[in-house]
């Protein structure tokens, strides 16, 4: 399964570029740990993101952090299950 560990960097694509960011939203982690939501590859997240830039001897370095997951949409299609009464 997918393992979520605090401060791990995850790969994201914003439609124009790929980047890595740490997810800092503890509520999001709690929902995953309690199986309230399932999070998988290619899911779409609407997030509040923070960037931190610093100058190093190699040049400008940018770090990105997901501070709040505002919404989550699963990439898996939802199936309607037939129920009989």
N, C-alpha and C positions, 0 to 999 in steps of 0.2 A: 504494500500500500504506500501511499504518499505520507511522508513524515514531515511535519512542520516543526521547526525549531526556531526559537526566538533569535532574531537578527540574522537569519540566513538570507542570502540574496537570491531572488528569484528572477527569471528571465521574463521580460514583458515586451510587447510590441504595441506601440501607440498608433499604428497605421502608417507612420512615416519612417520610424526607426525602431531598432531594438535596443533595450537597455536593461540593466540589472538594478534591482531595488530591494531593500529590506522591508518587510511588512511589519509595522510596529503596532497595528491595531489589535489590541488584546481582546476586544469583543469578537472580532472575526475569528481569532484563534480559538476562543472559548466555544463558539458555535460549531467549529470543525471538530474540536475535541469531544463535544457532547453529541455529535452526529445530528445536529440541527440542520446543518447544510453539508453537502459534499462538494469538494473543490477539486477540479481535475484540469488536465492539460486542455488548452484552447477555450476555457471558460472566459467570459468577458466581465471585467470589473470596472465599475465607475468609482474613482478614488480621489481623495485629496492627497496631493503629493507635495513633498518639500524637497528642494534641491539645496545642496551645500557645496559651494565651490571654494577651492583653495589653490594657491600657487605653490607648486613643488619645483624641485630642480629639473624635473622632466617637463614642466609646463603646467597649464591649468588642469586641475582634476575636479570632476563633478561627481558627487555622490547623490543618489536619489533614495528617498524614503517614502513608503506608503504609510501615511499617518492615520488615514481613516478610509475604510471600504464603505462607500455610500450605497452601492448596489452590486448585486452578483447575478449574472445570467449564465446558466449552464450551457455548455456546447452540445450536450447530449439532448437529442429530441425527446420531448415528453410523450409518453405513450398513454393513450386512453385505454384503460382496462375494462373489458365488459364484465358487468356484475349481474348476476341473476338473483331474483328475489323469491 
